[in-house]
């Protein structure tokens, strides 16, 4: 069955202790509880990132493929951000400027003017 659990920021934040330590990496949630003592990078870093999106710190370390394989086994679901951490949409930079009326006629005149040079 495709019964994938989805974790919101709050769901994830509920697992922020050594007794239940979840973290998100690349949009996926991992239960690292049983891995805390085995992590070659130490337990402190995992506890620091517990209940959070640890994508940046995980990638900063440059973890090996082996690390990613271990992670794969700890997968518990998908991470669904609530959007609050995303940048608000800005209308100014993305909205195309309206073309002033008569612009095409103007540019047509410009073209014939330029053509007149040759
Ligand atoms: C599911 C999550 C994680 C797994 C399975 C994991 C696994 C591993 C493994 C296997 C290593 C040994 C080196 C390698 O193979 O790359 C390692 C090292 C390390 N990890 Fe993680 N890790 C996880 C999350 C994190 C997070 C969130 C941090 C946060 C900063 C972190 C920091 C480190 C550090 C600092 C090292 C030591 C690097 C070194 O001494 O060379 N890891 N980890």
Backbone and ligand atoms as CSV (ligand in chain L), in Angstrom:
chain,resi,resn,atom,element,x,y,z
A,1,UNK,N,N,0.833,-1.198,0.000
A,1,UNK,CA,C,0.000,0.000,0.000
A,1,UNK,C,C,0.866,1.245,0.000
A,2,UNK,N,N,0.399,2.273,-0.657
A,2,UNK,CA,C,1.174,3.512,-0.658
A,2,UNK,C,C,0.722,4.389,0.509
A,3,UNK,N,N,1.038,3.913,1.699
A,3,UNK,CA,C,0.583,4.593,2.902
A,3,UNK,C,C,1.712,5.440,3.479
A,4,UNK,N,N,2.054,6.487,2.775
A,4,UNK,CA,C,3.178,7.309,3.197
A,4,UNK,C,C,2.723,8.328,4.237
A,5,UNK,N,N,3.432,8.351,5.342
A,5,UNK,CA,C,3.091,9.308,6.398
A,5,UNK,C,C,3.683,10.673,6.046
A,6,UNK,N,N,2.920,11.703,6.341
A,6,UNK,CA,C,3.410,13.048,6.075
A,6,UNK,C,C,3.608,13.783,7.387
A,7,UNK,N,N,4.748,14.421,7.506
A,7,UNK,CA,C,5.071,15.154,8.724
A,7,UNK,C,C,5.057,16.652,8.464
A,8,UNK,N,N,4.326,17.367,9.295
A,8,UNK,CA,C,4.379,18.825,9.218
A,8,UNK,C,C,5.549,19.276,10.085
A,9,UNK,N,N,5.833,20.557,10.050
A,9,UNK,CA,C,6.912,21.092,10.883
A,9,UNK,C,C,6.651,20.760,12.350
A,10,UNK,N,N,5.382,20.868,12.764
A,10,UNK,CA,C,5.021,20.597,14.157
A,10,UNK,C,C,5.170,19.111,14.494
A,11,UNK,N,N,4.776,18.231,13.560
A,11,UNK,CA,C,4.923,16.782,13.786
A,11,UNK,C,C,6.392,16.430,13.999
A,12,UNK,N,N,7.208,17.030,13.169
A,12,UNK,CA,C,8.641,16.758,13.223
A,12,UNK,C,C,9.231,17.281,14.540
A,13,UNK,N,N,8.804,18.481,14.920
A,13,UNK,CA,C,9.318,19.134,16.129
A,13,UNK,C,C,8.981,18.351,17.394
A,14,UNK,N,N,7.972,17.467,17.298
A,14,UNK,CA,C,7.584,16.672,18.460
A,14,UNK,C,C,8.624,15.582,18.764
A,15,UNK,N,N,9.478,15.290,17.783
A,15,UNK,CA,C,10.494,14.240,17.964
A,15,UNK,C,C,11.876,14.877,18.075
A,16,UNK,N,N,12.076,15.614,19.139
A,16,UNK,CA,C,13.325,16.372,19.239
A,16,UNK,C,C,14.162,15.969,20.443
A,17,UNK,N,N,13.904,14.763,20.964
A,17,UNK,CA,C,14.688,14.336,22.124
A,17,UNK,C,C,15.442,13.052,21.798
A,18,UNK,N,N,16.308,12.667,22.708
A,18,UNK,CA,C,17.094,11.447,22.511
A,18,UNK,C,C,16.204,10.208,22.494
A,19,UNK,N,N,15.064,10.308,23.155
A,19,UNK,CA,C,14.122,9.177,23.210
A,19,UNK,C,C,13.382,8.977,21.905
A,20,UNK,N,N,13.236,10.050,21.165
A,20,UNK,CA,C,12.575,9.984,19.871
A,20,UNK,C,C,13.126,11.121,19.023
A,21,UNK,N,N,14.054,10.755,18.166
A,21,UNK,CA,C,14.761,11.773,17.392
A,21,UNK,C,C,14.527,11.615,15.891
A,22,UNK,N,N,13.722,12.529,15.358
A,22,UNK,CA,C,13.465,12.535,13.923
A,22,UNK,C,C,14.142,13.764,13.341
A,23,UNK,N,N,14.594,13.643,12.105
A,23,UNK,CA,C,15.018,14.847,11.401
A,23,UNK,C,C,14.722,14.706,9.914
A,24,UNK,N,N,14.601,15.864,9.278
A,24,UNK,CA,C,14.271,15.870,7.856
A,24,UNK,C,C,15.516,16.199,7.043
A,25,UNK,N,N,15.699,15.465,5.962
A,25,UNK,CA,C,16.783,15.749,5.020
A,25,UNK,C,C,16.209,15.607,3.615
A,26,UNK,N,N,16.320,16.665,2.848
A,26,UNK,CA,C,15.858,16.632,1.463
A,26,UNK,C,C,14.379,16.289,1.319
A,27,UNK,N,N,13.551,16.786,2.220
A,27,UNK,CA,C,12.110,16.574,2.108
A,27,UNK,C,C,11.631,15.224,2.632
A,28,UNK,N,N,12.549,14.462,3.241
A,28,UNK,CA,C,12.154,13.165,3.791
A,28,UNK,C,C,12.481,13.143,5.279
A,29,UNK,N,N,11.666,12.392,6.028
A,29,UNK,CA,C,11.843,12.354,7.475
A,29,UNK,C,C,12.467,11.017,7.893
A,30,UNK,N,N,13.462,11.104,8.778
A,30,UNK,CA,C,14.180,9.913,9.224
A,30,UNK,C,C,14.113,9.796,10.740
A,31,UNK,N,N,13.889,8.578,11.201
A,31,UNK,CA,C,13.873,8.301,12.632
A,31,UNK,C,C,15.283,7.848,13.019
A,32,UNK,N,N,16.004,8.752,13.656
A,32,UNK,CA,C,17.412,8.477,13.981
A,32,UNK,C,C,17.605,8.019,15.419
A,33,UNK,N,N,16.498,7.717,16.101
A,33,UNK,CA,C,16.573,7.374,17.533
A,33,UNK,C,C,17.606,6.284,17.822
A,34,UNK,N,N,17.537,5.196,17.061
A,34,UNK,CA,C,18.443,4.074,17.339
A,34,UNK,C,C,19.838,4.278,16.758
A,35,UNK,N,N,19.992,5.395,16.074
A,35,UNK,CA,C,21.275,5.640,15.402
A,35,UNK,C,C,22.138,6.639,16.182
A,36,UNK,N,N,21.532,7.306,17.153
A,36,UNK,CA,C,22.230,8.372,17.885
A,36,UNK,C,C,23.605,7.923,18.391
A,37,UNK,N,N,23.624,6.759,19.039
A,37,UNK,CA,C,24.883,6.272,19.621
A,37,UNK,C,C,25.867,5.769,18.578
A,38,UNK,N,N,25.343,5.472,17.388
A,38,UNK,CA,C,26.210,4.916,16.338
A,38,UNK,C,C,26.729,5.969,15.370
A,39,UNK,N,N,26.157,7.158,15.407
A,39,UNK,CA,C,26.543,8.177,14.422
A,39,UNK,C,C,28.026,8.526,14.530
A,40,UNK,N,N,28.790,8.332,13.450
A,40,UNK,CA,C,30.233,8.619,13.498
A,40,UNK,C,C,30.539,10.093,13.778
A,41,UNK,N,N,29.583,10.945,13.478
A,41,UNK,CA,C,29.767,12.381,13.730
A,41,UNK,C,C,29.373,12.786,15.142
A,42,UNK,N,N,28.984,11.815,15.941
A,42,UNK,CA,C,28.626,12.094,17.332
A,42,UNK,C,C,27.151,12.369,17.532
A,43,UNK,N,N,26.724,12.236,18.765
A,43,UNK,CA,C,25.298,12.410,19.061
A,43,UNK,C,C,24.901,13.880,19.137
A,44,UNK,N,N,25.864,14.715,19.514
A,44,UNK,CA,C,25.550,16.141,19.703
A,44,UNK,C,C,24.931,16.789,18.468
A,45,UNK,N,N,25.546,16.518,17.319
A,45,UNK,CA,C,25.063,17.155,16.085
A,45,UNK,C,C,23.641,16.706,15.740
A,46,UNK,N,N,23.365,15.430,16.027
A,46,UNK,CA,C,22.019,14.920,15.735
A,46,UNK,C,C,21.012,15.545,16.695
A,47,UNK,N,N,21.393,15.662,17.951
A,47,UNK,CA,C,20.496,16.258,18.942
A,47,UNK,C,C,20.251,17.737,18.593
A,48,UNK,N,N,21.283,18.388,18.105
A,48,UNK,CA,C,21.155,19.798,17.676
A,48,UNK,C,C,20.113,19.965,16.573
A,49,UNK,N,N,20.084,19.004,15.667
A,49,UNK,CA,C,19.200,19.088,14.505
A,49,UNK,C,C,17.872,18.364,14.718
A,50,UNK,N,N,17.716,17.735,15.882
A,50,UNK,CA,C,16.522,16.930,16.155
A,50,UNK,C,C,15.229,17.718,15.986
A,51,UNK,N,N,14.285,17.108,15.303
A,51,UNK,CA,C,12.978,17.741,15.113
A,51,UNK,C,C,12.987,18.872,14.111
A,52,UNK,N,N,14.096,18.975,13.359
A,52,UNK,CA,C,14.204,20.086,12.393
A,52,UNK,C,C,14.543,19.584,10.993
A,53,UNK,N,N,14.559,20.529,10.076
A,53,UNK,CA,C,15.018,20.237,8.724
A,53,UNK,C,C,16.542,20.362,8.744
A,54,UNK,N,N,17.229,19.217,8.657
A,54,UNK,CA,C,18.690,19.198,8.791
A,54,UNK,C,C,19.393,19.120,7.432
A,55,UNK,N,N,18.660,19.401,6.374
A,55,UNK,CA,C,19.227,19.256,5.024
A,55,UNK,C,C,20.554,19.988,4.868
A,56,UNK,N,N,20.569,21.241,5.286
A,56,UNK,CA,C,21.772,22.050,5.068
A,56,UNK,C,C,22.980,21.493,5.823
A,57,UNK,N,N,22.805,21.189,7.117
A,57,UNK,CA,C,23.943,20.688,7.894
A,57,UNK,C,C,24.366,19.313,7.410
A,58,UNK,N,N,23.394,18.503,6.998
A,58,UNK,CA,C,23.718,17.166,6.495
A,58,UNK,C,C,24.558,17.274,5.223
A,59,UNK,N,N,24.131,18.144,4.312
A,59,UNK,CA,C,24.854,18.297,3.043
A,59,UNK,C,C,26.202,18.994,3.245
A,60,UNK,N,N,26.267,19.917,4.199
A,60,UNK,CA,C,27.521,20.635,4.473
A,60,UNK,C,C,28.646,19.676,4.845
A,61,UNK,N,N,28.286,18.594,5.544
A,61,UNK,CA,C,29.291,17.632,5.984
A,61,UNK,C,C,29.802,16.808,4.799
A,62,UNK,N,N,29.000,16.704,3.756
A,62,UNK,CA,C,29.390,15.915,2.595
A,62,UNK,C,C,29.338,14.438,2.907
A,63,UNK,N,N,28.222,13.997,3.462
A,63,UNK,CA,C,28.062,12.593,3.838
A,63,UNK,C,C,28.248,11.646,2.653
A,64,UNK,N,N,28.791,10.474,2.958
A,64,UNK,CA,C,29.077,9.470,1.924
A,64,UNK,C,C,27.806,8.763,1.458
A,65,UNK,N,N,27.932,7.952,0.426
A,65,UNK,CA,C,26.812,7.138,-0.058
A,65,UNK,C,C,26.407,6.135,1.016
A,66,UNK,N,N,27.402,5.700,1.778
A,66,UNK,CA,C,27.125,4.741,2.848
A,66,UNK,C,C,26.192,5.383,3.882
A,67,UNK,N,N,26.470,6.648,4.187
A,67,UNK,CA,C,25.618,7.365,5.137
A,67,UNK,C,C,24.193,7.449,4.614
A,68,UNK,N,N,24.085,7.679,3.290
A,68,UNK,CA,C,22.751,7.787,2.678
A,68,UNK,C,C,22.013,6.443,2.692
A,69,UNK,N,N,22.782,5.374,2.620
A,69,UNK,CA,C,22.163,4.041,2.681
A,69,UNK,C,C,21.616,3.753,4.074
A,70,UNK,N,N,22.389,4.178,5.079
A,70,UNK,CA,C,21.949,3.973,6.471
A,70,UNK,C,C,20.650,4.754,6.678
A,71,UNK,N,N,20.674,5.978,6.152
A,71,UNK,CA,C,19.530,6.875,6.273
A,71,UNK,C,C,18.261,6.281,5.682
A,72,UNK,N,N,18.447,5.688,4.521
A,72,UNK,CA,C,17.355,5.092,3.764
A,72,UNK,C,C,16.549,4.120,4.637
A,73,UNK,N,N,17.280,3.399,5.490
A,73,UNK,CA,C,16.631,2.411,6.364
A,73,UNK,C,C,15.853,3.073,7.499
A,74,UNK,N,N,16.150,4.347,7.740
A,74,UNK,CA,C,15.481,5.036,8.854
A,74,UNK,C,C,14.312,5.895,8.375
A,75,UNK,N,N,14.030,5.830,7.093
A,75,UNK,CA,C,12.965,6.643,6.491
A,75,UNK,C,C,11.602,6.336,7.127
A,76,UNK,N,N,10.899,7.382,7.547
A,76,UNK,CA,C,9.563,7.160,8.123
A,76,UNK,C,C,8.450,7.917,7.394
A,77,UNK,N,N,8.808,8.864,6.534
A,77,UNK,CA,C,7.759,9.586,5.810
A,77,UNK,C,C,8.260,10.829,5.101
A,78,UNK,N,N,7.315,11.551,4.552
A,78,UNK,CA,C,7.636,12.765,3.797
A,78,UNK,C,C,7.487,13.995,4.683
A,79,UNK,N,N,8.342,14.981,4.435
A,79,UNK,CA,C,8.286,16.221,5.204
A,79,UNK,C,C,7.503,17.254,4.418
A,80,UNK,N,N,6.485,17.775,5.066
A,80,UNK,CA,C,5.664,18.773,4.395
A,80,UNK,C,C,5.824,20.097,5.118
A,81,UNK,N,N,6.504,21.015,4.487
A,81,UNK,CA,C,6.691,22.322,5.130
A,81,UNK,C,C,5.371,23.076,5.080
A,82,UNK,N,N,5.158,23.908,6.074
A,82,UNK,CA,C,3.893,24.646,6.126
A,82,UNK,C,C,3.932,25.914,5.284
A,83,UNK,N,N,5.066,26.126,4.643
A,83,UNK,CA,C,5.162,27.288,3.761
A,83,UNK,C,C,5.660,28.524,4.478
A,84,UNK,N,N,5.682,28.501,5.817
A,84,UNK,CA,C,6.062,29.714,6.540
A,84,UNK,C,C,7.541,30.052,6.360
A,85,UNK,N,N,8.341,29.034,6.027
A,85,UNK,CA,C,9.764,29.294,5.857
A,85,UNK,C,C,10.093,29.715,4.423
A,86,UNK,N,N,9.064,29.617,3.578
A,86,UNK,CA,C,9.313,29.995,2.194
A,86,UNK,C,C,9.173,31.491,1.999
A,87,UNK,N,N,9.882,31.979,1.034
A,87,UNK,CA,C,9.842,33.415,0.769
A,87,UNK,C,C,8.458,33.827,0.257
A,88,UNK,N,N,7.962,34.953,0.746
A,88,UNK,CA,C,6.683,35.409,0.214
A,88,UNK,C,C,6.825,35.773,-1.255
A,89,UNK,N,N,5.733,35.576,-1.968
A,89,UNK,CA,C,5.788,35.881,-3.398
A,89,UNK,C,C,5.922,37.380,-3.609
A,90,UNK,N,N,6.837,37.758,-4.424
A,90,UNK,CA,C,7.002,39.174,-4.697
A,90,UNK,C,C,6.504,39.474,-6.105
A,91,UNK,N,N,5.596,40.382,-6.174
A,91,UNK,CA,C,4.995,40.688,-7.467
A,91,UNK,C,C,5.922,41.543,-8.311
A,92,UNK,N,N,6.740,42.351,-7.632
A,92,UNK,CA,C,7.507,43.342,-8.377
A,92,UNK,C,C,8.502,42.777,-9.379
A,93,UNK,N,N,9.272,41.755,-8.956
A,93,UNK,CA,C,10.330,41.304,-9.846
A,93,UNK,C,C,9.843,40.317,-10.907
A,94,UNK,N,N,8.750,39.600,-10.605
A,94,UNK,CA,C,8.336,38.549,-11.539
A,94,UNK,C,C,7.223,38.967,-12.499
A,95,UNK,N,N,6.468,39.984,-12.120
A,95,UNK,CA,C,5.360,40.385,-12.982
A,95,UNK,C,C,5.892,41.124,-14.200
A,96,UNK,N,N,5.525,40.658,-15.389
A,96,UNK,CA,C,6.019,41.368,-16.573
A,96,UNK,C,C,5.393,42.758,-16.668
A,97,UNK,N,N,6.152,43.669,-17.157
A,97,UNK,CA,C,5.639,45.034,-17.285
A,97,UNK,C,C,4.611,45.088,-18.410
A,98,UNK,N,N,3.536,45.826,-18.207
A,98,UNK,CA,C,2.553,45.927,-19.286
A,98,UNK,C,C,3.140,46.648,-20.497
A,99,UNK,N,N,2.765,46.187,-21.663
A,99,UNK,CA,C,3.262,46.825,-22.889
A,99,UNK,C,C,2.390,48.045,-23.166
A,100,UNK,N,N,2.960,49.202,-23.262
A,100,UNK,CA,C,2.157,50.383,-23.490
A,100,UNK,C,C,1.431,50.320,-24.831
A,101,UNK,N,N,0.233,50.853,-24.857
A,101,UNK,CA,C,-0.542,50.850,-26.102
A,101,UNK,C,C,0.236,51.582,-27.177
A,102,UNK,N,N,0.219,51.034,-28.350
A,102,UNK,CA,C,0.917,51.697,-29.454
A,102,UNK,C,C,2.380,51.323,-29.544
A,103,UNK,N,N,2.827,50.443,-28.657
A,103,UNK,CA,C,4.247,50.081,-28.659
A,103,UNK,C,C,4.631,49.361,-29.944
A,104,UNK,N,N,3.726,48.481,-30.398
A,104,UNK,CA,C,4.080,47.714,-31.591
A,104,UNK,C,C,4.179,48.639,-32.811
A,105,UNK,N,N,3.273,49.617,-32.852
A,105,UNK,CA,C,3.333,50.568,-33.963
A,105,UNK,C,C,4.644,51.350,-33.902
A,106,UNK,N,N,5.019,51.716,-32.658
A,106,UNK,CA,C,6.260,52.467,-32.485
A,106,UNK,C,C,7.460,51.650,-32.929
A,107,UNK,N,N,7.462,50.348,-32.491
A,107,UNK,CA,C,8.627,49.549,-32.823
A,107,UNK,C,C,8.660,49.289,-34.331
A,108,UNK,N,N,7.473,49.215,-34.939
A,108,UNK,CA,C,7.412,49.049,-36.395
A,108,UNK,C,C,8.037,50.247,-37.089
A,109,UNK,N,N,7.755,51.418,-36.549
A,109,UNK,CA,C,8.307,52.636,-37.136
A,109,UNK,C,C,9.835,52.657,-36.962
A,110,UNK,N,N,10.274,52.165,-35.775
A,110,UNK,CA,C,11.701,52.125,-35.488
A,110,UNK,C,C,12.411,51.203,-36.477
A,111,UNK,N,N,11.759,50.031,-36.746
A,111,UNK,CA,C,12.348,49.069,-37.668
A,111,UNK,C,C,12.527,49.705,-39.055
A,112,UNK,N,N,11.483,50.384,-39.536
A,112,UNK,CA,C,11.590,50.963,-40.873
A,112,UNK,C,C,12.611,52.099,-40.888
A,113,UNK,N,N,12.736,52.775,-39.726
A,113,UNK,CA,C,13.719,53.847,-39.629
A,113,UNK,C,C,15.139,53.271,-39.699
A,114,UNK,N,N,15.338,52.120,-38.947
A,114,UNK,CA,C,16.658,51.477,-38.956
A,114,UNK,C,C,16.949,50.939,-40.356
A,115,UNK,N,N,15.910,50.332,-40.985
A,115,UNK,CA,C,16.088,49.759,-42.326
A,115,UNK,C,C,16.511,50.845,-43.316
A,116,UNK,N,N,16.018,52.029,-43.081
A,116,UNK,CA,C,16.344,53.140,-43.948
A,116,UNK,C,C,17.839,53.446,-43.989
A,117,UNK,N,N,18.549,53.018,-42.967
A,117,UNK,CA,C,19.997,53.254,-42.901
A,117,UNK,C,C,20.772,52.368,-43.867
A,118,UNK,N,N,20.145,51.212,-44.238
A,118,UNK,CA,C,20.898,50.227,-45.047
A,118,UNK,C,C,20.404,50.172,-46.486
L,1,LIG,C1,C,20.013,10.340,9.085
L,1,LIG,C2,C,20.973,11.172,9.293
L,1,LIG,C3,C,22.441,10.878,9.310
L,1,LIG,C4,C,23.153,9.746,8.995
L,1,LIG,C5,C,22.617,8.412,8.548
L,1,LIG,C6,C,24.549,10.069,9.152
L,1,LIG,C7,C,25.564,9.191,8.933
L,1,LIG,C8,C,26.898,9.495,9.026
L,1,LIG,C9,C,27.980,8.630,8.654
L,1,LIG,C10,C,27.839,7.208,8.126
L,1,LIG,C11,C,29.132,9.297,8.882
L,1,LIG,C12,C,30.569,8.792,8.605
L,1,LIG,C13,C,31.119,9.518,7.379
L,1,LIG,C14,C,30.324,9.230,6.113
L,1,LIG,O1,O,30.130,8.052,5.773
L,1,LIG,O2,O,29.901,10.207,5.470
L,1,LIG,C15,C,28.768,10.587,9.416
L,1,LIG,C16,C,29.661,11.552,9.809
L,1,LIG,C17,C,29.327,12.792,10.262
L,1,LIG,N1,N,28.062,13.318,10.328
L,1,LIG,FE1,FE,26.358,12.341,9.971
L,1,LIG,N2,N,24.664,11.360,9.562
L,1,LIG,C18,C,23.407,11.891,9.658
L,1,LIG,C19,C,23.054,13.153,10.016
L,1,LIG,C20,C,23.933,14.138,10.339
L,1,LIG,C21,C,23.558,15.493,10.687
L,1,LIG,C22,C,22.149,16.051,10.722
L,1,LIG,C23,C,24.690,16.143,10.962
L,1,LIG,C24,C,24.724,17.579,11.364
L,1,LIG,C25,C,25.700,18.394,11.273
L,1,LIG,C26,C,25.799,15.220,10.803
L,1,LIG,C27,C,27.125,15.480,10.996
L,1,LIG,C28,C,28.156,14.613,10.811
L,1,LIG,C29,C,29.533,14.919,11.082
L,1,LIG,C30,C,30.064,16.231,11.635
L,1,LIG,C31,C,30.255,13.787,10.740
L,1,LIG,C32,C,31.751,13.579,10.921
L,1,LIG,C33,C,32.522,13.832,9.717
L,1,LIG,C34,C,33.961,13.516,9.960
L,1,LIG,O3,O,34.358,13.432,11.145
L,1,LIG,O4,O,34.654,13.347,8.990
L,1,LIG,N3,N,25.301,14.008,10.410
L,1,LIG,N4,N,27.416,10.687,9.483
